[in-house]
């Protein structure tokens, strides 16, 4: 199997691009703020997602689960 030479940030951005259309369909979006060397991803929810009562669930179960599944180096996803 070929080694994936993308950086951790590039891998995270690729997953967010897959998630983004479903967030945008509900009037929201996600912005990547930082990916730390120890596997913490900091994002900002935007648009309708910002301040939505379900935003923490979206962050944990939607965005966090997808990132951890596709990028195993990710340990945690937090709102920054």
C-alpha positions in Angstrom: 0.0 0.0 0.0 1.4 3.4 -0.9 2.3 5.7 1.9 0.1 8.8 2.2 2.4 11.7 2.0 -0.2 14.4 2.8 0.3 16.4 6.0 -2.1 15.9 8.9 -3.6 19.2 8.1 -4.2 18.3 4.4 -5.9 15.0 5.5 -8.2 16.9 7.9 -9.0 19.5 5.2 -9.9 16.7 2.7 -12.4 15.2 5.2 -13.9 18.6 6.0 -14.5 19.1 2.3 -16.5 15.9 2.3 -18.6 17.0 5.3 -19.0 20.6 4.2 -21.9 20.1 1.7 -24.2 18.6 4.3 -23.5 21.5 6.7 -24.0 24.0 4.0 -27.3 22.3 3.1 -28.6 23.4 6.5 -27.1 26.9 6.2 -23.9 26.3 8.1 -20.3 25.6 7.6 -17.1 24.6 9.3 -13.7 26.4 9.3 -10.5 24.7 10.2 -8.5 26.8 12.7 -5.6 24.5 13.7 -4.3 20.9 13.7 -1.9 20.4 16.5 1.1 18.0 16.4 -0.6 15.9 19.1 -3.8 15.3 17.0 -6.2 17.9 18.3 -8.3 19.6 15.6 -9.7 23.0 16.3 -12.6 24.2 14.2 -15.1 27.0 14.1 -18.8 26.4 13.2 -20.2 29.1 11.0 -23.5 30.3 9.6 -26.6 28.5 11.0 -24.3 26.0 12.8 -22.9 28.8 15.0 -25.0 29.0 18.2 -27.3 26.2 17.1 -28.5 24.1 20.1 -27.3 20.9 18.2 -23.8 22.4 17.4 -22.0 20.3 20.0 -23.6 17.1 18.7 -22.7 18.1 15.2 -19.1 18.7 16.3 -18.8 15.4 18.3 -20.8 12.9 16.3 -20.7 14.4 12.8 -17.4 16.1 12.4 -15.4 14.4 15.1 -16.5 10.9 14.2 -15.7 11.4 10.5 -12.3 12.9 11.2 -11.3 10.1 13.6 -12.5 7.4 11.2 -10.6 8.8 8.2 -7.6 10.2 10.0 -6.7 7.9 12.8 -4.1 10.3 14.1 -6.8 12.6 15.3 -7.4 12.3 19.0 -9.9 15.1 19.6 -12.0 17.7 17.8 -12.8 20.9 19.7 -14.4 24.2 18.9 -11.9 27.0 18.9 
